[in-house]
Amino acid sequence: MVEKITEIQKVVILGAGKMGLWLAESLCFDYEVAIYDTVPDRMRYMFRTQRLENPGEITRFAPELLINAVNLEKTIPVFEKIIPCLPENTIISDIASVKNGLKNFYGKCQRSFVSTHPMFGPTFGNVRDLSKENAIIISESCAEGKKFFRSFYKSLKLKIFEYSFDQHDQTIAYSLSIPFTSTLVFASCMKKMEVPGTTFKKHLDIADGLLSEDKYLLSEILLNPFTLPQVERIHASLDKLIRLIGERDTKGIHGFLEEVKINLGKENPENK
């Protein structure tokens, strides 16, 4: 159970996608929760959650916290549409995986805000056991908003990090864009055939999980302004490996493997 933040009683969630529905399910026992979506059918199966079908209903609900759970490309436009309908004391928030543009938006709208990033997806992650997952809270957020999400994430046993907007996007570029890009390149080379190798199957399972995520989420990660330098590192490393293989350079490949071990913190026993 969440340690309830007394100043926040009523929460509105924007967007009845996978994250929006998960948030509603996770919060509805501890707060009065409502969800708004322009497609009513998406809100068909809700529990202990009020369904809102127009911005006027948001005004009447009068939330203390608004959580924007729509796709990144729609986050700011939806904020601009809904904010005029909110009481002045409503804290606005987002859970976007990339914060590009949101820092400037929050600075201009002159409202209390909290920006966070639960670093898992309800499709790929095991939402019934999040004890090994992480969440980021943006340090520039208001104290009350940070208090709310810290309590919420703590109740889920998530490991919590606090970063600035720029630190967040740099971290995401490193921690997600590298494995995402590598997995996508691997998957793009696949053929429809049975392969008995255990290592191959593990990589294939990762690719299946990644591609089960929403395509807008994947594009948000890849179009992070800090992603390109990370992808260029992959490109340079692959070029080097291709050259070594083409030259049949056994010694060079052994050196490459040693560099990888060092990157992974694995010391060569021969060097001890």
Beta strands, then each sheet from edge to edge (+ up, - down):
strand 1: 10-14
strand 2: 32-36
strand 3: 49-52
strand 4: 65-68
strand 5: 91-94
strand 6: 113-118
strand 7: 134-138
strand 8: 159-163
sheet 1: 3+ 2+ 1+ 4+ 5+ 6+ 7- 8-
end
